Amino acid sequence: MFATQKYASQSLSAVLAGQTLTEALSELWKAMPDLRPQQRGAIQDLSYGTLRHFGLLDNTLKLLLNKPVHEPALKALLLVCLYQLQFTRAAPYSVVDHAVKVASHTGSGQGKGLVNAILRNFLRRRDTILNEARHNDYGKWSHPQWWVNAMREAWPAQWESILNAGNQHPPLTLRVNRHRSNVEQYMALLAEAGLEASVTGKDAIRLRYPVGVDRLPGFFDGLVSVQDLGAQYAAQLLDVQDGMRVLDACSAPGGKTGHLLETATLDLTAVDSDAQRLTRVGDNLQRLGLSAKLVRGDASRPKEWWDGTPFDRVLADVPCSASGVARRHPDIKWLRRPEDIVQFAQQQAVMLDALWGLVAPGGKLLYATCSIFPAENKDQAAAFAARNADAQRLPVNVGTADDGQLLPNPEHDGFYYALFQKAR
Ligand SMILES: C[S@@+](CC[C@H](N)C(=O)[O-])C[C@H]1O[C@@H](n2cnc3c(N)ncnc32)[C@H](O)[C@@H]1O
């Protein structure tokens, strides 16, 4: 537990200093190649869990302290340990004993006594302290106040369930590769492997208990991919047919590219501005036995990479706040700032306008985000339609009351889709 607490605190400190958790963990794996897979898993669980419940834990710590802790590493250690004590089954005495040892190797090494006192005080007064810690929105919902306010305003009837969903463990959904299998056959393979699951969409199966991909039958032979149900609507909505020329303009890591190619035989160009991420599109397609033309390019500057032949279908799965998938990346809640949403919306508008010029007459463009902020979604789509008289908005049936908006729930993440057809 010593190493787990130490390295989880280190990655939490990195996030609190502005790094993403993915970056922090990947630097840690590089620096500590001898960590065993189980240790990595435990470090990951503690880092994710602490960030998921960060508001509550931070309020709790403030109530336990007489004065603020100035050493970031010590503060991170205390937060990780409070998470362990409140949300895991780790034995409390063991959590405290190890934390004291980690504290003696942390920062100035002076924090041993403080860590011991704070954690023992928490164990003695847990219920009272937690009740008090939940008194404001920050502690109650473990989201920043500006985010809570934005949800209240945008979703007066659903904001509580949205915030609650944002703090849960995400579902693990698979997409069966139609070229190689189908949901019935794959359900039988899962049953043989002793994995409980249910069919939740045309190509979608949700596992009752998440497992690593190495336990999924035929994963490395391309039988299935891991993809949220919400993301699986893209290929369906874009209505691709054999022989079409298709552009996936922000394609990496290739989740939707793969689904489009599993749905029909296409002449598909997959663009992404990030060369490293683009290689993942190639790797994913190779695993699935599919292929596309991969182009490193900026979707808002198509002149730099487009050959001038229009596309029948364009998928614009644009960079966004990722607020609909915060439960998969809980660091997002703490790294985003309100002004980021404005910047994303501006960047998305530029991309949309640029990509519209590539759509053939009668062709379709599907705008997609994994956001739940209206500025990136319905407001963006309405502004685009108002700017482009040749864009006809088509209905998007994803089974929700709000056209095209999926809110995070136990079945799927938060996504948004708007579909436009170009006048002939
Ligand atoms: C939401 S992700 C795409 C997810 C992908 N469609 C999938 O289903 O796996 C957005 C992608 O846009 C890329 N991106 C960001 N800015 C871009 C730009 N100006 N042009 C093209 N791609 C961009 C990012 O590198 C990222 O891979």
The ligand as an SDF file (V2000), in Angstrom:
LIG
                    3D

 27 29  0  0  0  0  0  0  0  0999 V2000
  -13.4220   13.9180  -29.7790 C   0  0  0  0  0  0  0  0  0  0  0  0
  -11.8740   13.4620  -30.3750 S   0  0  0  0  0  0  0  0  0  0  0  0
  -12.3050   12.4280  -31.7190 C   0  0  0  0  0  0  0  0  0  0  0  0
  -12.7100   11.0270  -31.3110 C   0  0  0  0  0  0  0  0  0  0  0  0
  -12.8210   10.0860  -32.4920 C   0  0  0  0  0  0  0  0  0  0  0  0
  -13.7280   10.5970  -33.5040 N   0  0  0  0  0  0  0  0  0  0  0  0
  -13.2710    8.7100  -32.0800 C   0  0  0  0  0  0  0  0  0  0  0  0
  -14.4590    8.3920  -32.1640 O   0  0  0  0  0  0  0  0  0  0  0  0
  -12.4270    7.9000  -31.6690 O   0  0  0  0  0  0  0  0  0  0  0  0
  -11.3480   14.9030  -31.1840 C   0  0  0  0  0  0  0  0  0  0  0  0
  -10.0980   14.7450  -32.0150 C   0  0  0  0  0  0  0  0  0  0  0  0
   -9.9230   15.9600  -32.7210 O   0  0  0  0  0  0  0  0  0  0  0  0
   -8.5440   16.1300  -32.9140 C   0  0  0  0  0  0  0  0  0  0  0  0
   -8.3370   17.5520  -33.2890 N   0  0  0  0  0  0  0  0  0  0  0  0
   -8.2170   18.6280  -32.4820 C   0  0  0  0  0  0  0  0  0  0  0  0
   -8.0800   19.7480  -33.2150 N   0  0  0  0  0  0  0  0  0  0  0  0
   -8.1320   19.3660  -34.5080 C   0  0  0  0  0  0  0  0  0  0  0  0
   -8.0440   20.0500  -35.7490 C   0  0  0  0  0  0  0  0  0  0  0  0
   -7.8960   21.3710  -35.7860 N   0  0  0  0  0  0  0  0  0  0  0  0
   -8.1250   19.3320  -36.8760 N   0  0  0  0  0  0  0  0  0  0  0  0
   -8.2850   17.9950  -36.8560 C   0  0  0  0  0  0  0  0  0  0  0  0
   -8.3600   17.2880  -35.7130 N   0  0  0  0  0  0  0  0  0  0  0  0
   -8.3010   17.9630  -34.5550 C   0  0  0  0  0  0  0  0  0  0  0  0
   -7.9130   15.6860  -31.6270 C   0  0  0  0  0  0  0  0  0  0  0  0
   -6.5610   15.3340  -31.8060 O   0  0  0  0  0  0  0  0  0  0  0  0
   -8.8040   14.4830  -31.2640 C   0  0  0  0  0  0  0  0  0  0  0  0
   -8.2070   13.3120  -31.7080 O   0  0  0  0  0  0  0  0  0  0  0  0
  1  2  1  0
  2  3  1  0
  2 10  1  0
  3  4  1  0
  4  5  1  0
  5  6  1  0
  5  7  1  0
  7  8  2  0
  7  9  1  0
 10 11  1  0
 11 12  1  0
 11 26  1  0
 12 13  1  0
 13 14  1  0
 13 24  1  0
 14 15  1  0
 14 23  1  0
 15 16  2  0
 16 17  1  0
 17 18  1  0
 17 23  2  0
 18 19  1  0
 18 20  2  0
 20 21  1  0
 21 22  2  0
 22 23  1  0
 24 25  1  0
 24 26  1  0
 26 27  1  0
M  CHG  2   2   1   9  -1
M  END
$$$$
